[in-house]
Amino acid sequence: MNGTVTSVSSNGAYSFTKPAKETITLLAGLGVEGDVHAGVTVKHRSRIAQDPTQPNLRQVHLMHQELFAGLRDAGFEVGPGDLGENVTTSGIDLLALPVGTLLRLGDEAVVEVTGLRNPCLQIDNFQEGLLRQVVGRADDGTVVRKAGIMGVVRTGGVVRPGDAVEVRLPAEPHRPLERV
């Protein structure tokens, strides 16, 4: 199961969306160079308020481009970077990956998958009703999160649209993704 990077985004200021870039540089143990969420400890405002010493398990936000088609069918216009992701991919079912999966992005960068993005109410500020499209409930009542995955940078490198994404699953037993 391999795929392709379709877009890369970053923003040095707190903002819901992140503008597309020609390249981004991933820094081992930190995240996306120049991005507001880069760092060893948490950078998301709500997480800082809870405990600013928590490790940053959300250094890189990845989202599957296939989500955008489904959102478009539901009447929403969403593109790369609009939901704050750093890397948009195609051809990989990101949400089905287990914790600890390694994603090689391009020639050098490696991101270890830590969990699911937990979307917040800011999504409805971006487009009203969008939160219901990216968070729902399965038939058994469990919460289903569709707004991408989070990871930490294990090996730095430059990432650009068109780069290959190689998936390396961890040893079994696999742990399903949970919100981070």
Phi, psi and omega in degrees: 000096177238166182208203185221145170282124179259337180199153173230145184215152173201162179208129180278354180239153176296118178201150181293316181265161178231127181291146177294146180234163174287324177211160167229155177245124176269136181246124182306129177077358184237311184126215184273122180306128177081358180272143184299335182266006178285141176153164181286324179253166185307145179236347179290131189305317182293327179288323177298319180296326179286311182192101184290353181266359179299144174294147182275098177270005184237044182290327181227131177254122179246141179223145180272128182300333181301334177299324184298323179296317178296321178293322178298318178298332179271003175097013181250143176253108182226134179230179181306133179085343183298327181259017173087010181282155178268324183229125175255132183239165169222151176088003180231133174276082184304321186292342181268355182288146176276162173303139178091356176300139176258130178247115175270120182251112182073210186281332190229318191294140176228128178244131175264126182287128182252333180167190182271145171290138176257098184298148181242179183297343178301335179298321178288334173292329178289309175210116184302132180091352183291327181303320180295337179280333184252355172223126180215198179230139174283171180302330180274002177094353179289148180286135177245119179254129184241006188269033173097183184234165180240156179203171176243149182276120177267321178226127182283167177164170179274138179234138181217159174304140182095346178295147175286151172240118179256129182260127175237109182286149177284171175298150177281157005282143180279141175258127178294154179291141173234168181293143175233000000 
